[in-house]
């Protein structure tokens, strides 16, 4: 990899981490968890 690709990779990784942390603080974790639970219940026929 050249220096440009490495820099882009590092910037993308840092941005992803920042956005994940922002989503956790915003309460996005609970939304995703609740949707996943509903989908699982529908798959096994309970929901």
Secondary structure, 3 states (H helix, E strand, C coil): CCHHHHHHHHHHHHHHHHHHHHHHHHCHHHHHHHHHHHHHHHHCCCC
